[in-house]
Amino acid sequence: MRKLRFEDLPGRERARRFEGADHGATTSFFITRYTEPGRGPDLHVHPYDETFIMLEGSATFTVGDEQIDAEAGEIVVVPANTPHKFKSKGDGVLRQVTIHPAERMEQEDLE
C-alpha cells in the first residue's frame, strides 16, 4: 500500500497525472482544475473508455457528433475510440477526475 498527496503527482495545479504503471496500479487518472471558462483539451481519442467524475463546476463535452452539458455531481462516460473534448463553462472553477482504465494513458490528438 502506498499513500500519495495530490501535490506529489506530476503536473501543476491545473492538472495532476497519476500513471498507474508508476505506482503498481492498473488504472490511471487526471485530477483537473480549470479556473477560466473555455479551458480544456482539444479533440482526441483513447483506445479505452474514459470516465469523467464532475466534482465542481460545469463543462460542455463534445462526444462524437453530440454536445453534452455536465455539472458537479454527474458522471460522463465516453466510449473507446470516440473523438471527444470538453470546455469549462460558467464563472466558477471546474474540478473533475478523469479515469483511464489502463496502466498507461494512451491518447491520439485529432486537433
Secondary structure, 3 states (H helix, E strand, C coil): CCCCCHHHCCECCCEEEECHHHHCCCCEEEEEEECCCCCCCCCEECCCCEEEEEEECEEEEEECCEEEEEECCCEEEECCCCCEEEEEECCCCEEEEEEECCCCCCCEECC
